[in-house]
Amino acid sequence: MFKLWTTAVLGSTLILAACNTLPMGTDNPHQQPEQPTRTLNNTAWQLSQLNGKAVQVDAAQSNRPHISFSSDLRISGATGCNRLMGQAQVNGNQLKLDQMGMTKMACPDDQFEIPFVAALNKTQHYQIVDNRLSLTDATGRVVAVLIASNTLTN
């Protein structure tokens, strides 16, 4: 009788322990699963920081500073006033923005256009962490930080 009871308790303990195991590599049962990192292409990126300073954009502004990369790395976006377009070349974490063009509308209060375009022209590398795209120049200085605002479907 004692042997049967011991076997039942041991079996129950093993079953309960198996139901309470954590996925491999997880030490914290409350840890959230990692979110997939965004990719450069097929994502729209809204300007968040420019040359180390936070970008404050009026919520009513329809043409907020942003840049998008299509699946073939064509670039489209806006400076806050004018539209921009071009082509990206990517090699590892190196990023070169080529053939950049822009509309030429008059924008009296646009404070972002000139520094945003300058930052894009200086860009040599990029890094994506979570939903943040950091663009750096040849010296490694962050010239712009953009936040993923959505995923494109083309």
Buried (B, 14 or more C-beta within 10 A) or exposed (E): EEEEEEEEEEEEEEEEEEEEEEEEEEEEEEEEEEEEEBEBBBBBBBBBBBBEEEBEBEEEEEBBBBBBBBEEBBBBBBBBBBEBBBBBEEEEEEBEBEEBEBEEEEBEEBBBBEBBBBBBEBBBBBEBEEBBBBBBBEEEEBBBBBBBBEEEEE
